[in-house]
Amino acid sequence: MTTDLLIVDAIHTFIGQSHILEGVSLRVPRGSVTALLGRNGAGKTTTLRSIMGLLTPRSGTITFDGQALVGKRAYNIAALGIGYVPEHRAIFRALSVEENLQIAERKRGDLAKRSDLIFELFPDLKMFLSRGGGNLSGGQQQMLAIARALVPENRLLLIDEPSEGLAPIIVENIARALKRLAGETTVLLVEQNFRMASQVADHYVIIDDGRAVKAGAMADLVADPAVARQYLGVG
């Protein structure tokens, strides 16, 4: 069994006539958090959407636990055990917290089996089960978005910009939850907040202008501020 749960090899993805990904390759080891880093517009979200089947690469391969994903529908990819938390916290605002969690079940009983983990990670959600999603704070909505992806026993979570627009104390709470998740599943995380990403991730991949240009252990990136300055504008 390979140590890599997800392998993306030289994918080229277009949106309309725009060539967004120009040969992106990356590997996500099992049981780890891998941060996908890069400046705005580099192609990070497009990479997640390509993995999830929401966009179809014109060439290249994506393999999840030995199974080819390119060409599969998004719901078929989800059924293999991949959860997706998109940007902007796509929850059902008119439904309660509990209803949002219930409709994320892939099979009956999923929520009951996973509730201890979910409420350990996000105790606010247990307190506000009957509250409407639209009446939660931004941080609580983000917690709910991540929690919904945890209801089925997903083996890989794709999480896009979980800290966006949140207060620093909430970012810290979400960072702790994501770090804890590495013991339960594998995470590919897109994150602009380099401080948070460096706290959470074991590995990193940097995308620049539609190509993966650097990858390795997060500890090595933290120790090399010149690389972070060059590609991320931080440090």
VOGU-3710 file (C-alpha; in Angstrom, 3 decimals, decimal comma):
1> mttdllivda> 0,000/0,000/0,000  1,448/3,360/-1,015  1,889/5,960/1,685  0,190/8,523/-0,593  -3,602/8,502/-0,433  -3,971/11,055/-3,240  -1,695/11,505/-6,255  -2,263/14,329/-8,745  -0,038/13,995/-11,814  0,423/16,747/-14,409
11> ihtfigqshi> -3,184/17,935/-14,630  -4,171/20,677/-17,053  -7,512/22,312/-16,241  -9,273/25,041/-18,191  -12,129/27,328/-17,178  -13,665/28,433/-20,447  -10,702/29,376/-22,609  -8,469/30,170/-19,622  -5,709/27,631/-18,977  -5,695/27,696/-15,156
21> legvslrvpr> -3,676/24,609/-14,187  -0,652/23,979/-16,375  0,591/20,584/-15,238  -0,023/20,557/-11,473  1,371/17,524/-9,635  1,149/16,819/-5,919  1,008/13,986/-3,409  -0,967/13,808/-0,164  0,346/11,249/2,361  -2,166/9,256/4,400
31> gsvtallgrn> -3,016/10,480/7,891  -1,481/13,911/7,390  -2,426/17,513/6,723  -0,997/18,869/3,472  -1,282/22,622/2,847  -1,756/23,850/-0,710  -0,230/27,337/-0,731  0,113/30,141/-3,255  -0,857/33,703/-4,022  -4,418/34,644/-4,978
41> gagktttlrs> -5,227/33,352/-8,449  -2,443/30,765/-8,473  -4,860/27,859/-9,033  -5,396/26,410/-5,549  -9,195/26,303/-5,593  -9,166/25,044/-9,185  -6,948/22,168/-8,012  -9,456/21,182/-5,318  -12,357/21,465/-7,753  -10,480/19,297/-10,261
51> imglltprsg> -9,900/16,608/-7,636  -13,560/16,718/-6,622  -14,817/16,359/-10,194  -16,416/19,807/-10,301  -13,972/20,618/-13,108  -12,552/18,019/-15,478  -8,857/18,218/-16,361  -8,162/17,969/-20,081  -5,069/15,874/-19,392  -3,187/14,327/-16,508
61> titfdgqalv> -4,340/11,884/-13,840  -5,759/12,012/-10,328  -5,617/8,834/-8,246  -7,292/8,326/-4,865  -6,228/5,163/-3,053  -5,431/3,542/-6,386  -8,685/4,606/-8,111  -8,657/6,988/-11,071  -10,878/10,054/-10,519  -10,664/12,019/-13,772
71> gkrayniaal> -13,947/11,669/-15,646  -15,994/10,613/-12,606  -18,965/12,682/-11,441  -18,560/14,659/-8,217  -21,144/12,522/-6,383  -19,290/9,344/-7,374  -16,046/10,840/-6,101  -17,736/11,820/-2,831  -19,023/8,271/-2,457  -15,434/6,977/-2,524
81> gigyvpehra> -14,832/8,816/0,767  -13,815/12,351/-0,167  -15,407/15,310/1,619  -15,267/18,848/0,238  -15,554/22,065/2,258  -15,698/24,880/-0,316  -14,915/28,552/0,140  -17,504/30,801/1,765  -18,935/28,123/4,093  -21,627/26,639/1,844
91> ifralsveen> -24,080/25,647/4,584  -27,881/25,650/4,405  -28,692/28,896/6,169  -32,430/28,185/6,472  -31,818/24,846/8,236  -30,785/24,300/11,836  -27,335/23,074/12,817  -28,780/19,621/13,459  -30,565/19,533/10,097  -27,379/20,617/8,302
101> lqiaerkrgd> -25,571/17,705/9,917  -28,372/15,209/9,256  -28,538/15,870/5,530  -24,791/15,242/5,280  -25,332/11,572/6,148  -24,297/9,215/3,389  -26,165/6,417/5,119  -28,553/6,380/8,056  -26,767/6,446/11,382  -23,635/8,256/10,191
111> lakrsdlife> -24,272/11,260/12,424  -24,875/9,156/15,531  -21,576/7,348/14,993  -19,601/10,536/14,422  -21,283/12,936/16,840  -18,770/12,427/19,676  -15,888/13,419/17,393  -17,779/16,349/15,852  -18,837/17,843/19,185  -15,408/17,262/20,723
121> lfpdlkmfls> -13,907/19,307/17,896  -16,682/21,922/17,782  -18,508/22,170/21,144  -20,326/25,338/19,991  -22,331/23,245/17,552  -23,670/21,029/20,327  -24,875/24,115/22,196  -26,622/25,530/19,120  -28,128/22,413/17,531  -31,522/24,030/17,053
131> rgggnlsggq> -30,191/27,395/15,858  -30,559/28,260/12,183  -27,386/28,204/10,138  -27,967/31,790/9,080  -28,029/32,889/12,730  -24,578/31,509/13,547  -21,460/33,648/13,679  -19,015/33,391/10,787  -16,745/31,178/12,852  -19,589/28,879/13,855
141> qqmlaiaral> -20,698/28,610/10,234  -17,176/27,549/9,278  -17,174/24,958/12,069  -20,508/23,651/10,752  -19,165/23,480/7,187  -16,231/21,339/8,339  -18,447/19,259/10,633  -20,765/18,397/7,730  -17,813/16,858/5,879  -17,073/14,761/8,966
151> vpenrlllid> -20,519/13,160/9,200  -19,687/10,386/6,706  -16,470/8,505/7,396  -14,508/10,326/4,710  -10,910/9,261/4,218  -9,884/12,563/2,639  -11,091/16,100/3,301  -10,530/18,935/0,824  -10,884/22,182/2,792  -10,739/25,558/1,037
161> epseglapii> -9,755/28,704/2,992  -11,262/27,849/6,408  -9,805/30,945/8,114  -11,073/33,479/5,579  -12,677/36,489/7,255  -12,505/35,087/10,786  -11,219/36,690/13,986  -7,813/35,462/15,182  -9,208/33,599/18,212  -11,624/31,685/15,969
171> veniaralkr> -8,795/30,898/13,550  -6,871/29,394/16,475  -9,852/27,212/17,396  -10,248/25,949/13,844  -6,491/25,337/13,582  -6,612/23,142/16,688  -9,540/21,182/15,250  -7,761/20,620/11,941  -4,607/19,458/13,697  -6,682/16,999/15,715
181> lagettvllv> -8,295/15,723/12,502  -4,993/14,340/11,240  -5,491/11,451/13,638  -8,869/10,659/12,084  -8,496/11,315/8,364  -6,275/12,901/5,701  -6,590/16,593/4,862  -5,653/18,690/1,826  -5,989/22,285/2,975  -5,980/25,488/0,923
191> eqnfrmasqv> -5,048/28,347/3,237  -3,894/31,941/2,682  -3,058/32,429/6,368  0,522/31,158/6,391  0,777/31,264/10,169  -2,229/28,975/10,514  -1,063/26,673/7,730  2,362/26,341/9,312  0,795/25,371/12,650  -1,538/22,775/11,155
201> adhyviiddg> 0,179/21,145/8,186  2,775/18,386/8,082  3,544/18,935/4,386  3,174/21,736/1,856  2,822/22,241/-1,879  3,226/25,705/-3,421  1,362/26,525/-6,628  2,516/29,485/-8,706  0,912/30,482/-12,015  -0,841/27,154/-12,406
211> ravkagamad> 2,156/24,955/-11,622  3,362/23,214/-8,481  6,789/24,741/-7,916  7,851/23,584/-4,435  6,841/20,804/-2,042  8,154/19,218/1,116  7,923/19,160/4,890  6,235/22,213/6,403  9,019/22,464/8,985  11,505/22,980/6,150
221> lvadpavarq> 9,421/25,791/4,642  9,103/27,537/8,002  12,892/27,317/8,349  13,417/28,893/4,890  11,698/32,306/4,918  13,211/33,224/1,547  10,995/30,662/-0,191  7,895/31,888/1,649  8,761/35,467/0,676  9,377/34,554/-2,952
231> ylgvg> 6,194/32,607/-3,585  3,781/33,714/-0,851  4,860/37,266/-0,045  5,221/36,468/3,666  8,133/36,214/6,089
//
